[in-house]
Amino acid sequence: MPLYKSISVNSQTTVKIWKIEESYDDLIQPLDLKPQSLERVLGMKSELHQRGFLSVRHLLREYGYTDQDLYYDDNGKPHLKDGKHISITHSFTFSGAIVSNKDVGIDIEMQRDKIGVIAKKFVEYEFNYLDTCSEDYIRKLTVIWGIKESLYKLFATPGMLFKEHFLVIPFMLKDEETVAWIDYQSKKYRYNTAFLEFKGFTCAYVIPE
């Protein structure tokens, strides 16, 4: 069971990361999936996506849950039947989940140069402190994207835009944390965020103060 990392964020919040090494057959064999989940996984065209989906169900087991404990609302946000808050993510060979007594969001992204091509689509304020010539530029962009994606998952409100409504305060990669803000419809929300890098990937997550 390749549970890659478990992080105790605080007494009520835990992050778990899974390294997806198993085959599709090995992943699905021990799971008891709801009919909707089975239909969903069988309908996926990519085995990589299937394995990502199934590995998240193995992460649920690490928390003591099953697929039956997880459901999605009309905006596609996952929830747990016991009232705990959950956010999930998967990217290529890693998946992750965060469970807490507060709203949370998590994202894992592979660090790739092509994020620099789309930077202007999700970055505005952050260009004030980013150095596009720095060797850390791609890594920092990946952190910013991961934080904004996590905020979007937490808030789950259609119409919110990464570039216009989410701000990530200046940070150093070595600090592995920063603050982010949502500025939406004349209201401002402050969030603590954290991130870590491993094997060419970045994981970011956010929780309310």
Secondary structure, 3 states (H helix, E strand, C coil): CCEEEEEEEECCEEEEEEECCCCHHHHHCCCCCCHHHHHHHHCCCCHHHHHHHHHHHHHHHHHCCCHHHEEECCCCCEEECCCCEEEEEEECCEEEEEEECCCCEEEEEECCHHHHCCHHHHCCHHHHCCCCCCCCHHHHHHHHHHHHHHHHHHHCCCCCCHHHHEEECCCCHHHCEEEEEEEECCEEEEEEEEEEEECCEEEEEEEEC
